[in-house]
Structures are given as C-alpha cells and as structure tokens.
Amino acid sequence: MANLLTDQSVRLDLGGESQQYLTFTVLGEMLGIGILDVKEIIEVGGMTRVPMTLDSVRGVINLRGNVVPVVDLCYRLGNQVATLSKRSCIVMVELFVDGDPQPMGMLVDAVNEILEIPEQNIQNAPEFGTDIRGDFIQRMGLHNDGFIILLNIERVMSVEELSDTSFNSSPHQKVMVPQ
C-alpha cells in the first residue's frame, strides 16, 4: 500500500491524467474515495456504543491505543443500520479538526478494489436522481459503462454534523454490536 501511495503522489505532482480510488459497496451502491484519503482498511471488531450519539455513529474502536469513532455509512447515506457480514470492514480515514488530525472509521458493506479512473471519465454529479445527499457527492466516475459515486469525505464524515445530536433522526438508538 505504501508503494501505491507514493506512486499516486508522483502521478498527481506530474499533473497525471488518472487518479486512483478505493471502491466499496454501501446499500448496493458502488462508491469511492481518493486513495490518498485512505489510511488503512481493518476488520470489523468489537465496537463500543457511545450513549447519546447519532444513530450513524456505530461506536468507537480501540486502534493502537486510540479511541476512534466508526460511522455506519449505510445509516449516514440511507438511514438504515448496516447488516454486518464477513465482507464488512472499516475504512480508516483522517480528517483535520481545529488543525489536529482525527482518525475516523467508515463501516462499509464490502471493499471492492482500487481503480484508476482517467480524468476525462470524471464528471460532476447530477443535481437530482440519487438517493444520497448532494453535498456528500464530490464527483461521478465512469468505469465499465457504469458510474461510481465519488464521495466528498469532508462532508460525509463532518465532525460538526456527527457530533450534533439535533441531527439524530430517531429518539431510540439501535444498538448492534458485532459478534
């Protein structure tokens, strides 16, 4: 993975015509984020539910001694609690909150592959026709005659929104702890 990130950095610095995206599935949709936003991919392990958090915050995990929140992308994008399977995993990303790095996990149904998408195959998202909030979509990538929704990671994982319990859609939280 380190070589992949180094190669991508060089390609971007040279003004290359392709970018790499990690693709994954959530609610049957193919989604992606820039490979440079991905810190690591880990198995779904024991998560601890934190009372009074949004339904979309599935819990926290211990990652090398650090408490890391895990956001359920099924819930965040579609108001459905993810059903865990053997293919479920957590994609680790890092956001900056008040200038400090904040590791966060995204619970996804399955990680698919890393794709290189030429710039000419990247298009702006339509204003309508998707079940995902428009501000969550950065762009759309054409691959094999289909589109991959490229997420705006800063909006999807907005710490401000995720910590504001007034965004909570239900007064009763569903607690689902993986086995």
mmCIF file of the C-alpha atoms, coordinates in Angstrom:
data_MODEL
# 
_entry.id   MODEL 
# 
loop_
_atom_site.group_PDB 
_atom_site.id 
_atom_site.type_symbol 
_atom_site.label_atom_id 
_atom_site.label_alt_id 
_atom_site.label_comp_id 
_atom_site.label_asym_id 
_atom_site.label_entity_id 
_atom_site.label_seq_id 
_atom_site.pdbx_PDB_ins_code 
_atom_site.Cartn_x 
_atom_site.Cartn_y 
_atom_site.Cartn_z 
_atom_site.occupancy 
_atom_site.B_iso_or_equiv 
_atom_site.pdbx_formal_charge 
_atom_site.auth_seq_id 
_atom_site.auth_comp_id 
_atom_site.auth_asym_id 
_atom_site.auth_atom_id 
_atom_site.pdbx_PDB_model_num 
ATOM 1   C CA . MET A 1 1   ? 0.000   0.000   0.000   1.00 0.00 ? 1   MET A CA 1 
ATOM 2   C CA . ALA A 1 2   ? 2.893   2.384   0.764   1.00 0.00 ? 2   ALA A CA 1 
ATOM 3   C CA . ASN A 1 3   ? 4.227   1.989   -2.799  1.00 0.00 ? 3   ASN A CA 1 
ATOM 4   C CA . LEU A 1 4   ? 0.773   2.639   -4.155  1.00 0.00 ? 4   LEU A CA 1 
ATOM 5   C CA . LEU A 1 5   ? 0.507   5.892   -2.212  1.00 0.00 ? 5   LEU A CA 1 
ATOM 6   C CA . THR A 1 6   ? 3.990   7.004   -3.280  1.00 0.00 ? 6   THR A CA 1 
ATOM 7   C CA . ASP A 1 7   ? 3.259   6.236   -6.935  1.00 0.00 ? 7   ASP A CA 1 
ATOM 8   C CA . GLN A 1 8   ? -0.023  8.170   -6.700  1.00 0.00 ? 8   GLN A CA 1 
ATOM 9   C CA . SER A 1 9   ? 1.729   11.187  -5.143  1.00 0.00 ? 9   SER A CA 1 
ATOM 10  C CA . VAL A 1 10  ? 4.216   11.313  -8.026  1.00 0.00 ? 10  VAL A CA 1 
ATOM 11  C CA . ARG A 1 11  ? 1.443   10.931  -10.601 1.00 0.00 ? 11  ARG A CA 1 
ATOM 12  C CA . LEU A 1 12  ? -0.534  13.791  -9.074  1.00 0.00 ? 12  LEU A CA 1 
ATOM 13  C CA . ASP A 1 13  ? 2.521   16.055  -8.829  1.00 0.00 ? 13  ASP A CA 1 
ATOM 14  C CA . LEU A 1 14  ? 3.247   15.497  -12.501 1.00 0.00 ? 14  LEU A CA 1 
ATOM 15  C CA . GLY A 1 15  ? -0.275  16.531  -13.437 1.00 0.00 ? 15  GLY A CA 1 
ATOM 16  C CA . GLY A 1 16  ? -1.199  12.997  -14.494 1.00 0.00 ? 16  GLY A CA 1 
ATOM 17  C CA . GLU A 1 17  ? -4.416  12.187  -16.239 1.00 0.00 ? 17  GLU A CA 1 
ATOM 18  C CA . SER A 1 18  ? -5.645  9.457   -13.871 1.00 0.00 ? 18  SER A CA 1 
ATOM 19  C CA . GLN A 1 19  ? -6.412  9.228   -10.206 1.00 0.00 ? 19  GLN A CA 1 
ATOM 20  C CA . GLN A 1 20  ? -6.836  6.154   -8.049  1.00 0.00 ? 20  GLN A CA 1 
ATOM 21  C CA . TYR A 1 21  ? -9.914  5.484   -5.947  1.00 0.00 ? 21  TYR A CA 1 
ATOM 22  C CA . LEU A 1 22  ? -10.714 2.850   -3.353  1.00 0.00 ? 22  LEU A CA 1 
ATOM 23  C CA . THR A 1 23  ? -14.137 1.495   -4.260  1.00 0.00 ? 23  THR A CA 1 
ATOM 24  C CA . PHE A 1 24  ? -16.550 -0.083  -1.827  1.00 0.00 ? 24  PHE A CA 1 
ATOM 25  C CA . THR A 1 25  ? -20.199 -1.037  -1.596  1.00 0.00 ? 25  THR A CA 1 
ATOM 26  C CA . VAL A 1 26  ? -22.804 0.534   0.672   1.00 0.00 ? 26  VAL A CA 1 
ATOM 27  C CA . LEU A 1 27  ? -26.528 -0.229  0.276   1.00 0.00 ? 27  LEU A CA 1 
ATOM 28  C CA . GLY A 1 28  ? -25.836 -1.898  -3.067  1.00 0.00 ? 28  GLY A CA 1 
ATOM 29  C CA . GLU A 1 29  ? -24.216 1.260   -4.483  1.00 0.00 ? 29  GLU A CA 1 
ATOM 30  C CA . MET A 1 30  ? -20.639 1.388   -5.753  1.00 0.00 ? 30  MET A CA 1 
ATOM 31  C CA . LEU A 1 31  ? -18.901 4.286   -4.007  1.00 0.00 ? 31  LEU A CA 1 
ATOM 32  C CA . GLY A 1 32  ? -15.336 5.520   -3.940  1.00 0.00 ? 32  GLY A CA 1 
ATOM 33  C CA . ILE A 1 33  ? -12.910 7.861   -2.245  1.00 0.00 ? 33  ILE A CA 1 
ATOM 34  C CA . GLY A 1 34  ? -9.472  9.019   -3.333  1.00 0.00 ? 34  GLY A CA 1 
ATOM 35  C CA . ILE A 1 35  ? -6.804  6.515   -2.385  1.00 0.00 ? 35  ILE A CA 1 
ATOM 36  C CA . LEU A 1 36  ? -4.832  9.270   -0.677  1.00 0.00 ? 36  LEU A CA 1 
ATOM 37  C CA . ASP A 1 37  ? -7.725  9.697   1.793   1.00 0.00 ? 37  ASP A CA 1 
ATOM 38  C CA . VAL A 1 38  ? -7.441  6.041   2.893   1.00 0.00 ? 38  VAL A CA 1 
ATOM 39  C CA . LYS A 1 39  ? -5.144  5.347   5.830   1.00 0.00 ? 39  LYS A CA 1 
ATOM 40  C CA . GLU A 1 40  ? -5.904  1.636   6.197   1.00 0.00 ? 40  GLU A CA 1 
ATOM 41  C CA . ILE A 1 41  ? -8.644  -0.987  5.994   1.00 0.00 ? 41  ILE A CA 1 
ATOM 42  C CA . ILE A 1 42  ? -9.383  -3.102  9.055   1.00 0.00 ? 42  ILE A CA 1 
ATOM 43  C CA . GLU A 1 43  ? -11.701 -5.936  10.036  1.00 0.00 ? 43  GLU A CA 1 
ATOM 44  C CA . VAL A 1 44  ? -14.836 -5.151  11.959  1.00 0.00 ? 44  VAL A CA 1 
ATOM 45  C CA . GLY A 1 45  ? -14.024 -5.952  15.564  1.00 0.00 ? 45  GLY A CA 1 
ATOM 46  C CA . GLY A 1 46  ? -15.541 -5.105  18.897  1.00 0.00 ? 46  GLY A CA 1 
ATOM 47  C CA . MET A 1 47  ? -17.176 -1.697  18.791  1.00 0.00 ? 47  MET A CA 1 
ATOM 48  C CA . THR A 1 48  ? -18.397 0.060   21.884  1.00 0.00 ? 48  THR A CA 1 
ATOM 49  C CA . ARG A 1 49  ? -21.617 2.017   21.510  1.00 0.00 ? 49  ARG A CA 1 
ATOM 50  C CA . VAL A 1 50  ? -21.436 5.521   22.989  1.00 0.00 ? 50  VAL A CA 1 
ATOM 51  C CA . PRO A 1 51  ? -24.731 6.714   24.535  1.00 0.00 ? 51  PRO A CA 1 
ATOM 52  C CA . MET A 1 52  ? -26.328 9.903   23.214  1.00 0.00 ? 52  MET A CA 1 
ATOM 53  C CA . THR A 1 53  ? -24.507 9.837   19.867  1.00 0.00 ? 53  THR A CA 1 
ATOM 54  C CA . LEU A 1 54  ? -26.142 9.936   16.472  1.00 0.00 ? 54  LEU A CA 1 
ATOM 55  C CA . ASP A 1 55  ? -27.543 6.716   15.066  1.00 0.00 ? 55  ASP A CA 1 
ATOM 56  C CA . SER A 1 56  ? -24.989 6.993   12.263  1.00 0.00 ? 56  SER A CA 1 
ATOM 57  C CA . VAL A 1 57  ? -22.108 6.731   14.752  1.00 0.00 ? 57  VAL A CA 1 
ATOM 58  C CA . ARG A 1 58  ? -21.935 2.969   15.169  1.00 0.00 ? 58  ARG A CA 1 
ATOM 59  C CA . GLY A 1 59  ? -19.499 3.147   18.079  1.00 0.00 ? 59  GLY A CA 1 
ATOM 60  C CA . VAL A 1 60  ? -15.827 3.506   18.862  1.00 0.00 ? 60  VAL A CA 1 
ATOM 61  C CA . ILE A 1 61  ? -12.935 1.106   18.445  1.00 0.00 ? 61  ILE A CA 1 
ATOM 62  C CA . ASN A 1 62  ? -9.516  0.850   20.044  1.00 0.00 ? 62  ASN A CA 1 
ATOM 63  C CA . LEU A 1 63  ? -6.959  1.333   17.290  1.00 0.00 ? 63  LEU A CA 1 
ATOM 64  C CA . ARG A 1 64  ? -3.423  1.004   18.653  1.00 0.00 ? 64  ARG A CA 1 
ATOM 65  C CA . GLY A 1 65  ? -4.442  2.603   21.938  1.00 0.00 ? 65  GLY A CA 1 
ATOM 66  C CA . ASN A 1 66  ? -6.532  5.392   20.403  1.00 0.00 ? 66  ASN A CA 1 
ATOM 67  C CA . VAL A 1 67  ? -10.299 5.800   20.617  1.00 0.00 ? 67  VAL A CA 1 
ATOM 68  C CA . VAL A 1 68  ? -11.588 6.037   17.052  1.00 0.00 ? 68  VAL A CA 1 
ATOM 69  C CA . PRO A 1 69  ? -15.229 6.729   16.120  1.00 0.00 ? 69  PRO A CA 1 
ATOM 70  C CA . VAL A 1 70  ? -16.794 4.491   13.467  1.00 0.00 ? 70  VAL A CA 1 
ATOM 71  C CA . VAL A 1 71  ? -19.521 5.904   11.249  1.00 0.00 ? 71  VAL A CA 1 
ATOM 72  C CA . ASP A 1 72  ? -22.037 3.483   9.732   1.00 0.00 ? 72  ASP A CA 1 
ATOM 73  C CA . LEU A 1 73  ? -22.152 4.629   6.090   1.00 0.00 ? 73  LEU A CA 1 
ATOM 74  C CA . CYS A 1 74  ? -25.360 2.654   5.488   1.00 0.00 ? 74  CYS A CA 1 
ATOM 75  C CA . TYR A 1 75  ? -27.057 4.790   8.093   1.00 0.00 ? 75  TYR A CA 1 
ATOM 76  C CA . ARG A 1 76  ? -25.285 8.015   7.175   1.00 0.00 ? 76  ARG A CA 1 
ATOM 77  C CA . LEU A 1 77  ? -26.185 7.689   3.497   1.00 0.00 ? 77  LEU A CA 1 
ATOM 78  C CA . GLY A 1 78  ? -29.502 5.845   3.654   1.00 0.00 ? 78  GLY A CA 1 
ATOM 79  C CA . ASN A 1 79  ? -30.932 5.806   7.208   1.00 0.00 ? 79  ASN A CA 1 
ATOM 80  C CA . GLN A 1 80  ? -30.512 2.030   7.505   1.00 0.00 ? 80  GLN A CA 1 
ATOM 81  C CA . VAL A 1 81  ? -28.389 0.233   10.068  1.00 0.00 ? 81  VAL A CA 1 
ATOM 82  C CA . ALA A 1 82  ? -25.744 -1.851  8.304   1.00 0.00 ? 82  ALA A CA 1 
ATOM 83  C CA . THR A 1 83  ? -26.099 -5.595  8.466   1.00 0.00 ? 83  THR A CA 1 
ATOM 84  C CA . LEU A 1 84  ? -22.674 -6.983  9.237   1.00 0.00 ? 84  LEU A CA 1 
ATOM 85  C CA . SER A 1 85  ? -21.287 -9.761  7.087   1.00 0.00 ? 85  SER A CA 1 
ATOM 86  C CA . LYS A 1 86  ? -17.930 -11.432 6.549   1.00 0.00 ? 86  LYS A CA 1 
ATOM 87  C CA . ARG A 1 87  ? -17.153 -8.805  3.885   1.00 0.00 ? 87  ARG A CA 1 
ATOM 88  C CA . SER A 1 88  ? -17.972 -5.820  6.128   1.00 0.00 ? 88  SER A CA 1 
ATOM 89  C CA . CYS A 1 89  ? -14.949 -3.762  7.080   1.00 0.00 ? 89  CYS A CA 1 
ATOM 90  C CA . ILE A 1 90  ? -13.848 -0.386  8.360   1.00 0.00 ? 90  ILE A CA 1 
ATOM 91  C CA . VAL A 1 91  ? -12.091 2.046   6.042   1.00 0.00 ? 91  VAL A CA 1 
ATOM 92  C CA . MET A 1 92  ? -9.904  4.331   8.132   1.00 0.00 ? 92  MET A CA 1 
ATOM 93  C CA . VAL A 1 93  ? -9.587  7.972   7.066   1.00 0.00 ? 93  VAL A CA 1 
ATOM 94  C CA . GLU A 1 94  ? -8.132  11.035  8.711   1.00 0.00 ? 94  GLU A CA 1 
ATOM 95  C CA . LEU A 1 95  ? -9.812  14.424  8.943   1.00 0.00 ? 95  LEU A CA 1 
ATOM 96  C CA . PHE A 1 96  ? -8.487  17.614  10.450  1.00 0.00 ? 96  PHE A CA 1 
ATOM 97  C CA . VAL A 1 97  ? -10.480 19.133  13.306  1.00 0.00 ? 97  VAL A CA 1 
ATOM 98  C CA . ASP A 1 98  ? -9.224  22.521  14.500  1.00 0.00 ? 98  ASP A CA 1 
ATOM 99  C CA . GLY A 1 99  ? -5.946  21.763  12.743  1.00 0.00 ? 99  GLY A CA 1 
ATOM 100 C CA . ASP A 1 100 ? -5.426  18.436  14.519  1.00 0.00 ? 100 ASP A CA 1 
ATOM 101 C CA . PRO A 1 101 ? -5.635  15.062  12.732  1.00 0.00 ? 101 PRO A CA 1 
ATOM 102 C CA . GLN A 1 102 ? -8.665  12.989  13.780  1.00 0.00 ? 102 GLN A CA 1 
ATOM 103 C CA . PRO A 1 103 ? -8.734  9.327   12.693  1.00 0.00 ? 103 PRO A CA 1 
ATOM 104 C CA . MET A 1 104 ? -12.223 8.078   11.849  1.00 0.00 ? 104 MET A CA 1 
ATOM 105 C CA . GLY A 1 105 ? -13.602 4.806   10.566  1.00 0.00 ? 105 GLY A CA 1 
ATOM 106 C CA . MET A 1 106 ? -16.252 4.247   7.916   1.00 0.00 ? 106 MET A CA 1 
ATOM 107 C CA . LEU A 1 107 ? -18.190 0.991   8.219   1.00 0.00 ? 107 LEU A CA 1 
ATOM 108 C CA . VAL A 1 108 ? -18.841 -0.300  4.686   1.00 0.00 ? 108 VAL A CA 1 
ATOM 109 C CA . ASP A 1 109 ? -20.591 -3.405  3.374   1.00 0.00 ? 109 ASP A CA 1 
ATOM 110 C CA . ALA A 1 110 ? -17.569 -4.527  1.341   1.00 0.00 ? 110 ALA A CA 1 
ATOM 111 C CA . VAL A 1 111 ? -14.348 -3.144  -0.103  1.00 0.00 ? 111 VAL A CA 1 
ATOM 112 C CA . ASN A 1 112 ? -14.093 -3.889  -3.819  1.00 0.00 ? 112 ASN A CA 1 
ATOM 113 C CA . GLU A 1 113 ? -10.877 -2.713  -5.468  1.00 0.00 ? 113 GLU A CA 1 
ATOM 114 C CA . ILE A 1 114 ? -8.605  0.190   -6.253  1.00 0.00 ? 114 ILE A CA 1 
ATOM 115 C CA . LEU A 1 115 ? -9.481  1.691   -9.623  1.00 0.00 ? 115 LEU A CA 1 
ATOM 116 C CA . GLU A 1 116 ? -7.562  4.121   -11.760 1.00 0.00 ? 116 GLU A CA 1 
ATOM 117 C CA . ILE A 1 117 ? -10.067 6.453   -13.403 1.00 0.00 ? 117 ILE A CA 1 
ATOM 118 C CA . PRO A 1 118 ? -8.885  8.794   -16.178 1.00 0.00 ? 118 PRO A CA 1 
ATOM 119 C CA . GLU A 1 119 ? -9.714  12.457  -15.600 1.00 0.00 ? 119 GLU A CA 1 
ATOM 120 C CA . GLN A 1 120 ? -11.855 12.535  -18.761 1.00 0.00 ? 120 GLN A CA 1 
ATOM 121 C CA . ASN A 1 121 ? -14.101 9.897   -17.117 1.00 0.00 ? 121 ASN A CA 1 
ATOM 122 C CA . ILE A 1 122 ? -14.729 12.059  -14.033 1.00 0.00 ? 122 ILE A CA 1 
ATOM 123 C CA . GLN A 1 123 ? -17.868 14.193  -14.231 1.00 0.00 ? 123 GLN A CA 1 
ATOM 124 C CA . ASN A 1 124 ? -19.838 16.492  -11.967 1.00 0.00 ? 124 ASN A CA 1 
ATOM 125 C CA . ALA A 1 125 ? -22.691 14.870  -10.080 1.00 0.00 ? 125 ALA A CA 1 
ATOM 126 C CA . PRO A 1 126 ? -26.216 15.493  -11.344 1.00 0.00 ? 126 PRO A CA 1 
ATOM 127 C CA . GLU A 1 127 ? -28.444 17.785  -9.309  1.00 0.00 ? 127 GLU A CA 1 
ATOM 128 C CA . PHE A 1 128 ? -31.070 15.028  -8.985  1.00 0.00 ? 128 PHE A CA 1 
ATOM 129 C CA . GLY A 1 129 ? -31.571 11.290  -9.373  1.00 0.00 ? 129 GLY A CA 1 
ATOM 130 C CA . THR A 1 130 ? -29.580 9.934   -6.439  1.00 0.00 ? 130 THR A CA 1 
ATOM 131 C CA . ASP A 1 131 ? -30.635 8.789   -3.001  1.00 0.00 ? 131 ASP A CA 1 
ATOM 132 C CA . ILE A 1 132 ? -27.505 10.308  -1.444  1.00 0.00 ? 132 ILE A CA 1 
ATOM 133 C CA . ARG A 1 133 ? -27.403 13.909  -0.235  1.00 0.00 ? 133 ARG A CA 1 
ATOM 134 C CA . GLY A 1 134 ? -25.962 16.094  -2.968  1.00 0.00 ? 134 GLY A CA 1 
ATOM 135 C CA . ASP A 1 135 ? -23.296 17.635  -0.745  1.00 0.00 ? 135 ASP A CA 1 
ATOM 136 C CA . PHE A 1 136 ? -21.971 14.135  0.031   1.00 0.00 ? 136 PHE A CA 1 
ATOM 137 C CA . ILE A 1 137 ? -21.100 13.583  -3.644  1.00 0.00 ? 137 ILE A CA 1 
ATOM 138 C CA . GLN A 1 138 ? -17.877 15.091  -4.906  1.00 0.00 ? 138 GLN A CA 1 
ATOM 139 C CA . ARG A 1 139 ? -17.981 13.777  -8.487  1.00 0.00 ? 139 ARG A CA 1 
ATOM 140 C CA . MET A 1 140 ? -19.002 10.743  -10.551 1.00 0.00 ? 140 MET A CA 1 
ATOM 141 C CA . GLY A 1 141 ? -16.506 8.363   -12.128 1.00 0.00 ? 141 GLY A CA 1 
ATOM 142 C CA . LEU A 1 142 ? -17.336 6.426   -15.296 1.00 0.00 ? 142 LEU A CA 1 
ATOM 143 C CA . HIS A 1 143 ? -15.996 2.869   -15.209 1.00 0.00 ? 143 HIS A CA 1 
ATOM 144 C CA . ASN A 1 144 ? -17.071 -0.076  -17.402 1.00 0.00 ? 144 ASN A CA 1 
ATOM 145 C CA . ASP A 1 145 ? -20.210 1.690   -18.663 1.00 0.00 ? 145 ASP A CA 1 
ATOM 146 C CA . GLY A 1 146 ? -21.392 2.445   -15.114 1.00 0.00 ? 146 GLY A CA 1 
ATOM 147 C CA . PHE A 1 147 ? -20.865 5.263   -12.645 1.00 0.00 ? 147 PHE A CA 1 
ATOM 148 C CA . ILE A 1 148 ? -19.123 5.187   -9.296  1.00 0.00 ? 148 ILE A CA 1 
ATOM 149 C CA . ILE A 1 149 ? -20.192 7.842   -6.808  1.00 0.00 ? 149 ILE A CA 1 
ATOM 150 C CA . LEU A 1 150 ? -17.062 9.575   -5.529  1.00 0.00 ? 150 LEU A CA 1 
ATOM 151 C CA . LEU A 1 151 ? -17.767 10.799  -2.023  1.00 0.00 ? 151 LEU A CA 1 
ATOM 152 C CA . ASN A 1 152 ? -16.832 14.156  -0.527  1.00 0.00 ? 152 ASN A CA 1 
ATOM 153 C CA . ILE A 1 153 ? -15.186 12.700  2.564   1.00 0.00 ? 153 ILE A CA 1 
ATOM 154 C CA . GLU A 1 154 ? -15.125 16.018  4.460   1.00 0.00 ? 154 GLU A CA 1 
ATOM 155 C CA . ARG A 1 155 ? -18.933 16.329  4.176   1.00 0.00 ? 155 ARG A CA 1 
ATOM 156 C CA . VAL A 1 156 ? -19.803 12.660  4.748   1.00 0.00 ? 156 VAL A CA 1 
ATOM 157 C CA . MET A 1 157 ? -17.584 12.495  7.824   1.00 0.00 ? 157 MET A CA 1 
ATOM 158 C CA . SER A 1 158 ? -18.293 16.049  9.047   1.00 0.00 ? 158 SER A CA 1 
ATOM 159 C CA . VAL A 1 159 ? -17.344 16.056  12.722  1.00 0.00 ? 159 VAL A CA 1 
ATOM 160 C CA . GLU A 1 160 ? -19.662 19.014  13.332  1.00 0.00 ? 160 GLU A CA 1 
ATOM 161 C CA . GLU A 1 161 ? -22.688 17.151  11.976  1.00 0.00 ? 161 GLU A CA 1 
ATOM 162 C CA . LEU A 1 162 ? -21.754 13.839  13.558  1.00 0.00 ? 162 LEU A CA 1 
ATOM 163 C CA . SER A 1 163 ? -21.380 15.405  16.991  1.00 0.00 ? 163 SER A CA 1 
ATOM 164 C CA . ASP A 1 164 ? -24.615 17.429  16.816  1.00 0.00 ? 164 ASP A CA 1 
ATOM 165 C CA . THR A 1 165 ? -27.359 15.234  18.283  1.00 0.00 ? 165 THR A CA 1 
ATOM 166 C CA . SER A 1 166 ? -30.032 17.545  16.837  1.00 0.00 ? 166 SER A CA 1 
ATOM 167 C CA . PHE A 1 167 ? -29.333 15.764  13.513  1.00 0.00 ? 167 PHE A CA 1 
ATOM 168 C CA . ASN A 1 168 ? -30.443 12.452  15.064  1.00 0.00 ? 168 ASN A CA 1 
ATOM 169 C CA . SER A 1 169 ? -33.406 11.075  13.167  1.00 0.00 ? 169 SER A CA 1 
ATOM 170 C CA . SER A 1 170 ? -34.872 8.920   15.913  1.00 0.00 ? 170 SER A CA 1 
ATOM 171 C CA . PRO A 1 171 ? -35.149 9.171   19.680  1.00 0.00 ? 171 PRO A CA 1 
ATOM 172 C CA . HIS A 1 172 ? -34.397 5.453   20.087  1.00 0.00 ? 172 HIS A CA 1 
ATOM 173 C CA . GLN A 1 173 ? -30.963 4.271   19.108  1.00 0.00 ? 173 GLN A CA 1 
ATOM 174 C CA . LYS A 1 174 ? -30.477 0.809   17.683  1.00 0.00 ? 174 LYS A CA 1 
ATOM 175 C CA . VAL A 1 175 ? -27.544 -0.902  19.313  1.00 0.00 ? 175 VAL A CA 1 
ATOM 176 C CA . MET A 1 176 ? -25.919 -3.507  17.110  1.00 0.00 ? 176 MET A CA 1 
ATOM 177 C CA . VAL A 1 177 ? -22.617 -4.850  18.365  1.00 0.00 ? 177 VAL A CA 1 
ATOM 178 C CA . PRO A 1 178 ? -20.707 -7.181  16.063  1.00 0.00 ? 178 PRO A CA 1 
ATOM 179 C CA . GLN A 1 179 ? -20.139 -10.691 17.319  1.00 0.00 ? 179 GLN A CA 1 
# 
